[in-house]
Structures are given as C-alpha cells and as structure tokens.
C-alpha cells in the first residue's frame, strides 16, 4: 500500500473513532479511495 494511502487510512480511522459516527468519504477523498475508506471504517468499528 502506498505510504500516503496508509497515512490517510490512519487519519480516517482516528477521525471516525473520535466523532463516533461514519464520515462521508466524498468530503475527504475522491471516489478512487472509496474501497480504502469503507474498509477502514468497518475495520475500526
């Protein structure tokens, strides 16, 4: 996994845990990152 995507995964996971609710992928990443984002939310929840 490219390093910047790994870092993004960590940031999204932290944000989702902090707010206690799913974040909208479209606000933070383009559709190309959808799989990474959805995996991170499910993995962190």
mmCIF entry with sequence, helices, sheets and N, C-alpha, C, O atoms, coordinates in Angstrom:
data_MODEL
# 
_entry.id   MODEL 
# 
_entity.id                         1 
_entity.type                       polymer 
_entity.pdbx_number_of_molecules   1 
# 
_entity_poly.entity_id                      1 
_entity_poly.type                           'polypeptide(L)' 
_entity_poly.nstd_linkage                   no 
_entity_poly.nstd_monomer                   no 
_entity_poly.pdbx_seq_one_letter_code       
;(UNK)(UNK)(UNK)(UNK)(UNK)(UNK)(UNK)(UNK)(UNK)(UNK)(UNK)(UNK)(UNK)(UNK)(UNK)(UNK)
(UNK)(UNK)(UNK)(UNK)(UNK)(UNK)(UNK)(UNK)(UNK)(UNK)(UNK)(UNK)(UNK)(UNK)(UNK)(UNK)
(UNK)(UNK)(UNK)(UNK)(UNK)(UNK)(UNK)(UNK)(UNK)(UNK)(UNK)(UNK)(UNK)
;
_entity_poly.pdbx_seq_one_letter_code_can   XXXXXXXXXXXXXXXXXXXXXXXXXXXXXXXXXXXXXXXXXXXXX 
_entity_poly.pdbx_strand_id                 A 
# 
loop_
_entity_poly_seq.entity_id 
_entity_poly_seq.num 
_entity_poly_seq.mon_id 
_entity_poly_seq.hetero 
1 1  UNK n 
1 2  UNK n 
1 3  UNK n 
1 4  UNK n 
1 5  UNK n 
1 6  UNK n 
1 7  UNK n 
1 8  UNK n 
1 9  UNK n 
1 10 UNK n 
1 11 UNK n 
1 12 UNK n 
1 13 UNK n 
1 14 UNK n 
1 15 UNK n 
1 16 UNK n 
1 17 UNK n 
1 18 UNK n 
1 19 UNK n 
1 20 UNK n 
1 21 UNK n 
1 22 UNK n 
1 23 UNK n 
1 24 UNK n 
1 25 UNK n 
1 26 UNK n 
1 27 UNK n 
1 28 UNK n 
1 29 UNK n 
1 30 UNK n 
1 31 UNK n 
1 32 UNK n 
1 33 UNK n 
1 34 UNK n 
1 35 UNK n 
1 36 UNK n 
1 37 UNK n 
1 38 UNK n 
1 39 UNK n 
1 40 UNK n 
1 41 UNK n 
1 42 UNK n 
1 43 UNK n 
1 44 UNK n 
1 45 UNK n 
# 
_struct_asym.id          A 
_struct_asym.entity_id   1 
# 
loop_
_struct_conf.conf_type_id 
_struct_conf.id 
_struct_conf.pdbx_PDB_helix_id 
_struct_conf.beg_label_comp_id 
_struct_conf.beg_label_asym_id 
_struct_conf.beg_label_seq_id 
_struct_conf.pdbx_beg_PDB_ins_code 
_struct_conf.end_label_comp_id 
_struct_conf.end_label_asym_id 
_struct_conf.end_label_seq_id 
_struct_conf.pdbx_end_PDB_ins_code 
_struct_conf.beg_auth_comp_id 
_struct_conf.beg_auth_asym_id 
_struct_conf.beg_auth_seq_id 
_struct_conf.end_auth_comp_id 
_struct_conf.end_auth_asym_id 
_struct_conf.end_auth_seq_id 
_struct_conf.pdbx_PDB_helix_class 
_struct_conf.details 
_struct_conf.pdbx_PDB_helix_length 
HELX_P HELX_P1 AA1 UNK A 3  ? UNK A 19 ? UNK A 3  UNK A 19 1 ? 17 
HELX_P HELX_P2 AA2 UNK A 25 ? UNK A 28 ? UNK A 25 UNK A 28 1 ? 4  
HELX_P HELX_P3 AA3 UNK A 31 ? UNK A 33 ? UNK A 31 UNK A 33 5 ? 3  
HELX_P HELX_P4 AA4 UNK A 34 ? UNK A 44 ? UNK A 34 UNK A 44 1 ? 11 
# 
_struct_conf_type.id          HELX_P 
_struct_conf_type.criteria    ? 
_struct_conf_type.reference   ? 
# 
loop_
_atom_site.group_PDB 
_atom_site.id 
_atom_site.type_symbol 
_atom_site.label_atom_id 
_atom_site.label_alt_id 
_atom_site.label_comp_id 
_atom_site.label_asym_id 
_atom_site.label_entity_id 
_atom_site.label_seq_id 
_atom_site.pdbx_PDB_ins_code 
_atom_site.Cartn_x 
_atom_site.Cartn_y 
_atom_site.Cartn_z 
_atom_site.occupancy 
_atom_site.B_iso_or_equiv 
_atom_site.pdbx_formal_charge 
_atom_site.auth_seq_id 
_atom_site.auth_comp_id 
_atom_site.auth_asym_id 
_atom_site.auth_atom_id 
_atom_site.pdbx_PDB_model_num 
ATOM 1   N N  . UNK A 1 1  ? 0.858   -1.201 0.000  1.00 0.00 ? 1  UNK A N  1 
ATOM 2   C CA . UNK A 1 1  ? 0.000   0.000  0.000  1.00 0.00 ? 1  UNK A CA 1 
ATOM 3   C C  . UNK A 1 1  ? 0.889   1.244  0.000  1.00 0.00 ? 1  UNK A C  1 
ATOM 4   O O  . UNK A 1 1  ? 1.813   1.344  0.806  1.00 0.00 ? 1  UNK A O  1 
ATOM 5   N N  . UNK A 1 2  ? 0.615   2.185  -0.894 1.00 0.00 ? 2  UNK A N  1 
ATOM 6   C CA . UNK A 1 2  ? 1.400   3.427  -0.908 1.00 0.00 ? 2  UNK A CA 1 
ATOM 7   C C  . UNK A 1 2  ? 1.357   4.123  0.450  1.00 0.00 ? 2  UNK A C  1 
ATOM 8   O O  . UNK A 1 2  ? 0.328   4.116  1.127  1.00 0.00 ? 2  UNK A O  1 
ATOM 9   N N  . UNK A 1 3  ? 2.450   4.707  0.833  1.00 0.00 ? 3  UNK A N  1 
ATOM 10  C CA . UNK A 1 3  ? 2.561   5.293  2.176  1.00 0.00 ? 3  UNK A CA 1 
ATOM 11  C C  . UNK A 1 3  ? 1.510   6.367  2.441  1.00 0.00 ? 3  UNK A C  1 
ATOM 12  O O  . UNK A 1 3  ? 0.959   6.440  3.539  1.00 0.00 ? 3  UNK A O  1 
ATOM 13  N N  . UNK A 1 4  ? 1.226   7.210  1.429  1.00 0.00 ? 4  UNK A N  1 
ATOM 14  C CA . UNK A 1 4  ? 0.252   8.278  1.668  1.00 0.00 ? 4  UNK A CA 1 
ATOM 15  C C  . UNK A 1 4  ? -1.149  7.706  1.870  1.00 0.00 ? 4  UNK A C  1 
ATOM 16  O O  . UNK A 1 4  ? -1.957  8.296  2.588  1.00 0.00 ? 4  UNK A O  1 
ATOM 17  N N  . UNK A 1 5  ? -1.447  6.568  1.247  1.00 0.00 ? 5  UNK A N  1 
ATOM 18  C CA . UNK A 1 5  ? -2.757  5.955  1.466  1.00 0.00 ? 5  UNK A CA 1 
ATOM 19  C C  . UNK A 1 5  ? -2.817  5.333  2.862  1.00 0.00 ? 5  UNK A C  1 
ATOM 20  O O  . UNK A 1 5  ? -3.857  5.373  3.519  1.00 0.00 ? 5  UNK A O  1 
ATOM 21  N N  . UNK A 1 6  ? -1.714  4.768  3.306  1.00 0.00 ? 6  UNK A N  1 
ATOM 22  C CA . UNK A 1 6  ? -1.668  4.195  4.644  1.00 0.00 ? 6  UNK A CA 1 
ATOM 23  C C  . UNK A 1 6  ? -1.883  5.285  5.689  1.00 0.00 ? 6  UNK A C  1 
ATOM 24  O O  . UNK A 1 6  ? -2.618  5.095  6.658  1.00 0.00 ? 6  UNK A O  1 
ATOM 25  N N  . UNK A 1 7  ? -1.232  6.430  5.480  1.00 0.00 ? 7  UNK A N  1 
ATOM 26  C CA . UNK A 1 7  ? -1.394  7.552  6.401  1.00 0.00 ? 7  UNK A CA 1 
ATOM 27  C C  . UNK A 1 7  ? -2.836  8.049  6.393  1.00 0.00 ? 7  UNK A C  1 
ATOM 28  O O  . UNK A 1 7  ? -3.391  8.388  7.438  1.00 0.00 ? 7  UNK A O  1 
ATOM 29  N N  . UNK A 1 8  ? -3.440  8.090  5.198  1.00 0.00 ? 8  UNK A N  1 
ATOM 30  C CA . UNK A 1 8  ? -4.828  8.533  5.097  1.00 0.00 ? 8  UNK A CA 1 
ATOM 31  C C  . UNK A 1 8  ? -5.738  7.565  5.834  1.00 0.00 ? 8  UNK A C  1 
ATOM 32  O O  . UNK A 1 8  ? -6.690  7.981  6.494  1.00 0.00 ? 8  UNK A O  1 
ATOM 33  N N  . UNK A 1 9  ? -5.446  6.276  5.722  1.00 0.00 ? 9  UNK A N  1 
ATOM 34  C CA . UNK A 1 9  ? -6.257  5.265  6.412  1.00 0.00 ? 9  UNK A CA 1 
ATOM 35  C C  . UNK A 1 9  ? -6.223  5.506  7.915  1.00 0.00 ? 9  UNK A C  1 
ATOM 36  O O  . UNK A 1 9  ? -7.254  5.427  8.584  1.00 0.00 ? 9  UNK A O  1 
ATOM 37  N N  . UNK A 1 10 ? -5.054  5.798  8.439  1.00 0.00 ? 10 UNK A N  1 
ATOM 38  C CA . UNK A 1 10 ? -4.924  6.029  9.882  1.00 0.00 ? 10 UNK A CA 1 
ATOM 39  C C  . UNK A 1 10 ? -5.698  7.274  10.291 1.00 0.00 ? 10 UNK A C  1 
ATOM 40  O O  . UNK A 1 10 ? -6.386  7.271  11.312 1.00 0.00 ? 10 UNK A O  1 
ATOM 41  N N  . UNK A 1 11 ? -5.590  8.335  9.504  1.00 0.00 ? 11 UNK A N  1 
ATOM 42  C CA . UNK A 1 11 ? -6.294  9.576  9.844  1.00 0.00 ? 11 UNK A CA 1 
ATOM 43  C C  . UNK A 1 11 ? -7.804  9.389  9.826  1.00 0.00 ? 11 UNK A C  1 
ATOM 44  O O  . UNK A 1 11 ? -8.513  9.885  10.702 1.00 0.00 ? 11 UNK A O  1 
ATOM 45  N N  . UNK A 1 12 ? -8.292  8.665  8.814  1.00 0.00 ? 12 UNK A N  1 
ATOM 46  C CA . UNK A 1 12 ? -9.736  8.446  8.733  1.00 0.00 ? 12 UNK A CA 1 
ATOM 47  C C  . UNK A 1 12 ? -10.209 7.622  9.927  1.00 0.00 ? 12 UNK A C  1 
ATOM 48  O O  . UNK A 1 12 ? -11.249 7.913  10.516 1.00 0.00 ? 12 UNK A O  1 
ATOM 49  N N  . UNK A 1 13 ? -9.445  6.603  10.276 1.00 0.00 ? 13 UNK A N  1 
ATOM 50  C CA . UNK A 1 13 ? -9.821  5.741  11.392 1.00 0.00 ? 13 UNK A CA 1 
ATOM 51  C C  . UNK A 1 13 ? -9.883  6.550  12.681 1.00 0.00 ? 13 UNK A C  1 
ATOM 52  O O  . UNK A 1 13 ? -10.827 6.415  13.459 1.00 0.00 ? 13 UNK A O  1 
ATOM 53  N N  . UNK A 1 14 ? -8.878  7.388  12.907 1.00 0.00 ? 14 UNK A N  1 
ATOM 54  C CA . UNK A 1 14 ? -8.858  8.217  14.109 1.00 0.00 ? 14 UNK A CA 1 
ATOM 55  C C  . UNK A 1 14 ? -10.049 9.169  14.140 1.00 0.00 ? 14 UNK A C  1 
ATOM 56  O O  . UNK A 1 14 ? -10.684 9.349  15.178 1.00 0.00 ? 14 UNK A O  1 
ATOM 57  N N  . UNK A 1 15 ? -10.343 9.771  12.998 1.00 0.00 ? 15 UNK A N  1 
ATOM 58  C CA . UNK A 1 15 ? -11.456 10.721 12.941 1.00 0.00 ? 15 UNK A CA 1 
ATOM 59  C C  . UNK A 1 15 ? -12.780 10.014 13.196 1.00 0.00 ? 15 UNK A C  1 
ATOM 60  O O  . UNK A 1 15 ? -13.634 10.531 13.916 1.00 0.00 ? 15 UNK A O  1 
ATOM 61  N N  . UNK A 1 16 ? -12.953 8.833  12.610 1.00 0.00 ? 16 UNK A N  1 
ATOM 62  C CA . UNK A 1 16 ? -14.203 8.097  12.785 1.00 0.00 ? 16 UNK A CA 1 
ATOM 63  C C  . UNK A 1 16 ? -14.385 7.707  14.247 1.00 0.00 ? 16 UNK A C  1 
ATOM 64  O O  . UNK A 1 16 ? -15.492 7.776  14.781 1.00 0.00 ? 16 UNK A O  1 
ATOM 65  N N  . UNK A 1 17 ? -13.306 7.301  14.886 1.00 0.00 ? 17 UNK A N  1 
ATOM 66  C CA . UNK A 1 17 ? -13.394 6.917  16.290 1.00 0.00 ? 17 UNK A CA 1 
ATOM 67  C C  . UNK A 1 17 ? -13.652 8.127  17.179 1.00 0.00 ? 17 UNK A C  1 
ATOM 68  O O  . UNK A 1 17 ? -14.373 8.028  18.171 1.00 0.00 ? 17 UNK A O  1 
ATOM 69  N N  . UNK A 1 18 ? -13.065 9.272  16.826 1.00 0.00 ? 18 UNK A N  1 
ATOM 70  C CA . UNK A 1 18 ? -13.234 10.474 17.636 1.00 0.00 ? 18 UNK A CA 1 
ATOM 71  C C  . UNK A 1 18 ? -14.669 10.979 17.600 1.00 0.00 ? 18 UNK A C  1 
ATOM 72  O O  . UNK A 1 18 ? -15.224 11.362 18.630 1.00 0.00 ? 18 UNK A O  1 
ATOM 73  N N  . UNK A 1 19 ? -15.268 10.979 16.417 1.00 0.00 ? 19 UNK A N  1 
ATOM 74  C CA . UNK A 1 19 ? -16.624 11.501 16.281 1.00 0.00 ? 19 UNK A CA 1 
ATOM 75  C C  . UNK A 1 19 ? -17.683 10.448 16.581 1.00 0.00 ? 19 UNK A C  1 
ATOM 76  O O  . UNK A 1 19 ? -18.849 10.777 16.800 1.00 0.00 ? 19 UNK A O  1 
ATOM 77  N N  . UNK A 1 20 ? -17.276 9.181  16.590 1.00 0.00 ? 20 UNK A N  1 
ATOM 78  C CA . UNK A 1 20 ? -18.213 8.119  16.903 1.00 0.00 ? 20 UNK A CA 1 
ATOM 79  C C  . UNK A 1 20 ? -19.294 7.933  15.860 1.00 0.00 ? 20 UNK A C  1 
ATOM 80  O O  . UNK A 1 20 ? -20.373 7.427  16.169 1.00 0.00 ? 20 UNK A O  1 
ATOM 81  N N  . UNK A 1 21 ? -19.022 8.332  14.638 1.00 0.00 ? 21 UNK A N  1 
ATOM 82  C CA . UNK A 1 21 ? -20.003 8.163  13.565 1.00 0.00 ? 21 UNK A CA 1 
ATOM 83  C C  . UNK A 1 21 ? -19.253 8.066  12.242 1.00 0.00 ? 21 UNK A C  1 
ATOM 84  O O  . UNK A 1 21 ? -18.127 8.550  12.133 1.00 0.00 ? 21 UNK A O  1 
ATOM 85  N N  . UNK A 1 22 ? -19.868 7.442  11.230 1.00 0.00 ? 22 UNK A N  1 
ATOM 86  C CA . UNK A 1 22 ? -19.233 7.333  9.916  1.00 0.00 ? 22 UNK A CA 1 
ATOM 87  C C  . UNK A 1 22 ? -19.012 8.716  9.296  1.00 0.00 ? 22 UNK A C  1 
ATOM 88  O O  . UNK A 1 22 ? -19.850 9.608  9.423  1.00 0.00 ? 22 UNK A O  1 
ATOM 89  N N  . UNK A 1 23 ? -17.884 8.873  8.633  1.00 0.00 ? 23 UNK A N  1 
ATOM 90  C CA . UNK A 1 23 ? -17.613 10.122 7.926  1.00 0.00 ? 23 UNK A CA 1 
ATOM 91  C C  . UNK A 1 23 ? -17.890 9.904  6.446  1.00 0.00 ? 23 UNK A C  1 
ATOM 92  O O  . UNK A 1 23 ? -17.759 8.788  5.943  1.00 0.00 ? 23 UNK A O  1 
ATOM 93  N N  . UNK A 1 24 ? -18.270 10.958 5.756  1.00 0.00 ? 24 UNK A N  1 
ATOM 94  C CA . UNK A 1 24 ? -18.576 10.804 4.334  1.00 0.00 ? 24 UNK A CA 1 
ATOM 95  C C  . UNK A 1 24 ? -17.285 10.844 3.510  1.00 0.00 ? 24 UNK A C  1 
ATOM 96  O O  . UNK A 1 24 ? -16.545 11.827 3.514  1.00 0.00 ? 24 UNK A O  1 
ATOM 97  N N  . UNK A 1 25 ? -17.051 9.740  2.808  1.00 0.00 ? 25 UNK A N  1 
ATOM 98  C CA . UNK A 1 25 ? -15.833 9.617  2.027  1.00 0.00 ? 25 UNK A CA 1 
ATOM 99  C C  . UNK A 1 25 ? -15.669 10.747 1.022  1.00 0.00 ? 25 UNK A C  1 
ATOM 100 O O  . UNK A 1 25 ? -14.560 11.237 0.812  1.00 0.00 ? 25 UNK A O  1 
ATOM 101 N N  . UNK A 1 26 ? -16.765 11.164 0.401  1.00 0.00 ? 26 UNK A N  1 
ATOM 102 C CA . UNK A 1 26 ? -16.694 12.148 -0.671 1.00 0.00 ? 26 UNK A CA 1 
ATOM 103 C C  . UNK A 1 26 ? -16.130 13.486 -0.187 1.00 0.00 ? 26 UNK A C  1 
ATOM 104 O O  . UNK A 1 26 ? -15.600 14.260 -0.984 1.00 0.00 ? 26 UNK A O  1 
ATOM 105 N N  . UNK A 1 27 ? -16.242 13.754 1.097  1.00 0.00 ? 27 UNK A N  1 
ATOM 106 C CA . UNK A 1 27 ? -15.737 15.013 1.637  1.00 0.00 ? 27 UNK A CA 1 
ATOM 107 C C  . UNK A 1 27 ? -14.212 15.008 1.716  1.00 0.00 ? 27 UNK A C  1 
ATOM 108 O O  . UNK A 1 27 ? -13.575 16.052 1.576  1.00 0.00 ? 27 UNK A O  1 
ATOM 109 N N  . UNK A 1 28 ? -13.634 13.837 1.938  1.00 0.00 ? 28 UNK A N  1 
ATOM 110 C CA . UNK A 1 28 ? -12.203 13.753 2.188  1.00 0.00 ? 28 UNK A CA 1 
ATOM 111 C C  . UNK A 1 28 ? -11.382 13.188 1.043  1.00 0.00 ? 28 UNK A C  1 
ATOM 112 O O  . UNK A 1 28 ? -10.229 13.569 0.844  1.00 0.00 ? 28 UNK A O  1 
ATOM 113 N N  . UNK A 1 29 ? -11.990 12.268 0.287  1.00 0.00 ? 29 UNK A N  1 
ATOM 114 C CA . UNK A 1 29 ? -11.229 11.605 -0.768 1.00 0.00 ? 29 UNK A CA 1 
ATOM 115 C C  . UNK A 1 29 ? -12.090 11.434 -2.013 1.00 0.00 ? 29 UNK A C  1 
ATOM 116 O O  . UNK A 1 29 ? -13.314 11.349 -1.920 1.00 0.00 ? 29 UNK A O  1 
ATOM 117 N N  . UNK A 1 30 ? -11.449 11.382 -3.176 1.00 0.00 ? 30 UNK A N  1 
ATOM 118 C CA . UNK A 1 30 ? -12.177 11.094 -4.411 1.00 0.00 ? 30 UNK A CA 1 
ATOM 119 C C  . UNK A 1 30 ? -12.667 9.652  -4.415 1.00 0.00 ? 30 UNK A C  1 
ATOM 120 O O  . UNK A 1 30 ? -12.272 8.848  -3.570 1.00 0.00 ? 30 UNK A O  1 
ATOM 121 N N  . UNK A 1 31 ? -13.520 9.339  -5.362 1.00 0.00 ? 31 UNK A N  1 
ATOM 122 C CA . UNK A 1 31 ? -14.140 8.022  -5.401 1.00 0.00 ? 31 UNK A CA 1 
ATOM 123 C C  . UNK A 1 31 ? -13.107 6.900  -5.510 1.00 0.00 ? 31 UNK A C  1 
ATOM 124 O O  . UNK A 1 31 ? -13.395 5.769  -5.120 1.00 0.00 ? 31 UNK A O  1 
ATOM 125 N N  . UNK A 1 32 ? -11.921 7.187  -6.026 1.00 0.00 ? 32 UNK A N  1 
ATOM 126 C CA . UNK A 1 32 ? -10.902 6.155  -6.185 1.00 0.00 ? 32 UNK A CA 1 
ATOM 127 C C  . UNK A 1 32 ? -10.494 5.577  -4.834 1.00 0.00 ? 32 UNK A C  1 
ATOM 128 O O  . UNK A 1 32 ? -10.014 4.445  -4.773 1.00 0.00 ? 32 UNK A O  1 
ATOM 129 N N  . UNK A 1 33 ? -10.670 6.314  -3.775 1.00 0.00 ? 33 UNK A N  1 
ATOM 130 C CA . UNK A 1 33 ? -10.273 5.856  -2.445 1.00 0.00 ? 33 UNK A CA 1 
ATOM 131 C C  . UNK A 1 33 ? -11.433 5.219  -1.683 1.00 0.00 ? 33 UNK A C  1 
ATOM 132 O O  . UNK A 1 33 ? -11.298 4.915  -0.497 1.00 0.00 ? 33 UNK A O  1 
ATOM 133 N N  . UNK A 1 34 ? -12.564 5.014  -2.345 1.00 0.00 ? 34 UNK A N  1 
ATOM 134 C CA . UNK A 1 34 ? -13.764 4.507  -1.679 1.00 0.00 ? 34 UNK A CA 1 
ATOM 135 C C  . UNK A 1 34 ? -13.514 3.181  -0.965 1.00 0.00 ? 34 UNK A C  1 
ATOM 136 O O  . UNK A 1 34 ? -13.923 3.006  0.183  1.00 0.00 ? 34 UNK A O  1 
ATOM 137 N N  . UNK A 1 35 ? -12.841 2.246  -1.642 1.00 0.00 ? 35 UNK A N  1 
ATOM 138 C CA . UNK A 1 35 ? -12.615 0.938  -1.034 1.00 0.00 ? 35 UNK A CA 1 
ATOM 139 C C  . UNK A 1 35 ? -11.761 1.057  0.225  1.00 0.00 ? 35 UNK A C  1 
ATOM 140 O O  . UNK A 1 35 ? -12.053 0.426  1.241  1.00 0.00 ? 35 UNK A O  1 
ATOM 141 N N  . UNK A 1 36 ? -10.715 1.860  0.155  1.00 0.00 ? 36 UNK A N  1 
ATOM 142 C CA . UNK A 1 36 ? -9.838  2.055  1.308  1.00 0.00 ? 36 UNK A CA 1 
ATOM 143 C C  . UNK A 1 36 ? -10.629 2.646  2.471  1.00 0.00 ? 36 UNK A C  1 
ATOM 144 O O  . UNK A 1 36 ? -10.499 2.208  3.614  1.00 0.00 ? 36 UNK A O  1 
ATOM 145 N N  . UNK A 1 37 ? -11.451 3.649  2.160  1.00 0.00 ? 37 UNK A N  1 
ATOM 146 C CA . UNK A 1 37 ? -12.212 4.334  3.192  1.00 0.00 ? 37 UNK A CA 1 
ATOM 147 C C  . UNK A 1 37 ? -13.215 3.390  3.860  1.00 0.00 ? 37 UNK A C  1 
ATOM 148 O O  . UNK A 1 37 ? -13.283 3.315  5.087  1.00 0.00 ? 37 UNK A O  1 
ATOM 149 N N  . UNK A 1 38 ? -13.985 2.678  3.051  1.00 0.00 ? 38 UNK A N  1 
ATOM 150 C CA . UNK A 1 38 ? -15.008 1.795  3.607  1.00 0.00 ? 38 UNK A CA 1 
ATOM 151 C C  . UNK A 1 38 ? -14.371 0.682  4.424  1.00 0.00 ? 38 UNK A C  1 
ATOM 152 O O  . UNK A 1 38 ? -14.903 0.298  5.466  1.00 0.00 ? 38 UNK A O  1 
ATOM 153 N N  . UNK A 1 39 ? -13.234 0.156  3.965  1.00 0.00 ? 39 UNK A N  1 
ATOM 154 C CA . UNK A 1 39 ? -12.536 -0.885 4.714  1.00 0.00 ? 39 UNK A CA 1 
ATOM 155 C C  . UNK A 1 39 ? -12.084 -0.338 6.069  1.00 0.00 ? 39 UNK A C  1 
ATOM 156 O O  . UNK A 1 39 ? -12.188 -1.019 7.089  1.00 0.00 ? 39 UNK A O  1 
ATOM 157 N N  . UNK A 1 40 ? -11.584 0.895  6.066  1.00 0.00 ? 40 UNK A N  1 
ATOM 158 C CA . UNK A 1 40 ? -11.087 1.482  7.307  1.00 0.00 ? 40 UNK A CA 1 
ATOM 159 C C  . UNK A 1 40 ? -12.209 1.667  8.319  1.00 0.00 ? 40 UNK A C  1 
ATOM 160 O O  . UNK A 1 40 ? -12.035 1.365  9.500  1.00 0.00 ? 40 UNK A O  1 
ATOM 161 N N  . UNK A 1 41 ? -13.360 2.160  7.867  1.00 0.00 ? 41 UNK A N  1 
ATOM 162 C CA . UNK A 1 41 ? -14.473 2.362  8.789  1.00 0.00 ? 41 UNK A CA 1 
ATOM 163 C C  . UNK A 1 41 ? -14.954 1.035  9.369  1.00 0.00 ? 41 UNK A C  1 
ATOM 164 O O  . UNK A 1 41 ? -15.201 0.936  10.571 1.00 0.00 ? 41 UNK A O  1 
ATOM 165 N N  . UNK A 1 42 ? -15.085 0.027  8.533  1.00 0.00 ? 42 UNK A N  1 
ATOM 166 C CA . UNK A 1 42 ? -15.553 -1.260 9.027  1.00 0.00 ? 42 UNK A CA 1 
ATOM 167 C C  . UNK A 1 42 ? -14.521 -1.897 9.938  1.00 0.00 ? 42 UNK A C  1 
ATOM 168 O O  . UNK A 1 42 ? -14.871 -2.548 10.922 1.00 0.00 ? 42 UNK A O  1 
ATOM 169 N N  . UNK A 1 43 ? -13.258 -1.713 9.614  1.00 0.00 ? 43 UNK A N  1 
ATOM 170 C CA . UNK A 1 43 ? -12.186 -2.302 10.401 1.00 0.00 ? 43 UNK A CA 1 
ATOM 171 C C  . UNK A 1 43 ? -12.078 -1.621 11.764 1.00 0.00 ? 43 UNK A C  1 
ATOM 172 O O  . UNK A 1 43 ? -11.776 -2.267 12.767 1.00 0.00 ? 43 UNK A O  1 
ATOM 173 N N  . UNK A 1 44 ? -12.328 -0.309 11.791 1.00 0.00 ? 44 UNK A N  1 
ATOM 174 C CA . UNK A 1 44 ? -12.199 0.443  13.038 1.00 0.00 ? 44 UNK A CA 1 
ATOM 175 C C  . UNK A 1 44 ? -13.439 0.344  13.920 1.00 0.00 ? 44 UNK A C  1 
ATOM 176 O O  . UNK A 1 44 ? -13.372 0.592  15.124 1.00 0.00 ? 44 UNK A O  1 
ATOM 177 N N  . UNK A 1 45 ? -14.575 -0.020 13.316 1.00 0.00 ? 45 UNK A N  1 
ATOM 178 C CA . UNK A 1 45 ? -15.819 -0.094 14.073 1.00 0.00 ? 45 UNK A CA 1 
ATOM 179 C C  . UNK A 1 45 ? -15.979 -1.499 14.636 1.00 0.00 ? 45 UNK A C  1 
ATOM 180 O O  . UNK A 1 45 ? -16.967 -1.784 15.312 1.00 0.00 ? 45 UNK A O  1 
# 
